[in-house]
Amino acid sequence: MADGRIVCVSANPAMDRRLRVASLAVGEVNRAKSASGLAGGKAAHVAMAARAMGAAATWIGFLGGPIGEECAAQLEALDIEVVAAHTVASTRVNLEVIEDSGKVTEILEPGAAPTVEEIAEFLRACSERIREAGKGACLAISGSLPAGVSTDFYVSLIESARTQGARIFVDTSGGALRESVKANPDFVKVNRTETEALLGTALKSSQETVQAAREIIQRGASSAAITLGKDGLVWVEHRDGPVWMARPPGANVISTVGCGDATLAGFAYAAIHGIDGENAVRLAAACGAANCAASAPGRINFANVQSLLPQIEVQKMSF
């Protein structure tokens, strides 16, 4: 049943706990002005953003305990299909503290190690749902790996999706990123910090960022984008180019958490709808910008995305 579905895979999901404080005093008692718990993890943000744009979205991940059940319920309430690989260990909780100044502090719990049986169920569920989604689908692999899982964990998912004719998009870090790039995904989206860690070099200029994206392609990816926060993003569309830079307008920023995930959702949406070049990078950058002002990570508004599209500065780069 091919439906242009975006299948979002999360090996290390979380419940995102967002607290708002006047200011954060380290080592002192802090009283929050408000608190909320939201289904989270990078893949959840991608699924939410993709669904907000009207794409059919599936989320696959490890879930455990009452926290896992709440994550699933929240995603399903947004009309996202949830395929859970149940774990004995409870789903982790991440803490995001937003100060009145706009400064954001994140404290991320490690994910508990899944059992051998739980890993097997996760891989089986992924393979089955990718096969059902068919050739028009996009597999979006996002986020870190939980403890006890090999850095090549995503490689088998990439290989399985390739045999089914699905596009493969990757956004991870560390060893998982290194191994995933070597498995020849269609597209890799990373931020500046992740890129610098992968390549062992600082990105101090646009030219260095373009060269870094090209290096990721030389290592195995077919296409690579590097997000640069308020400075936008650089995208090397194919091995031989073209190279695009997109910069968002200045915006009222609530939180930047999830902006890269919304950007990935924009690229995935563009791919399944045959949108490429300038229009694709403009859409992706608009999704990331819309997330800055969203009520929660991934909860973008498509009307807001559309209003931002003409405000995105896109440049075709010559080097």
Secondary structure by P-SEA (a helix, b strand, c coil): cccbbbbbbbccccbbbbbbccccccccbbbbcccccccccaaaaaaaaaaaaccbbbbbcccccaaaaaaaaaaaaacbbbbbbcccccbbbbbbbbccccbbbbbbbbbccccaaaaaaaaaaaaaaaaaacccbbbbbbcccccccccccaaaaaaaaaaabbbbbbbbccaaaaaaaaacccbbbbcaaaaaaaaccccccaaaaaaaaaaaaaacccbbbbbcccccccccccccccbbbbbbcccccccccaaaaaaaaaaaaaaaaccccaaaaaaaaaaaaaaaaccccccccaaaaaaacccbbbbbccc
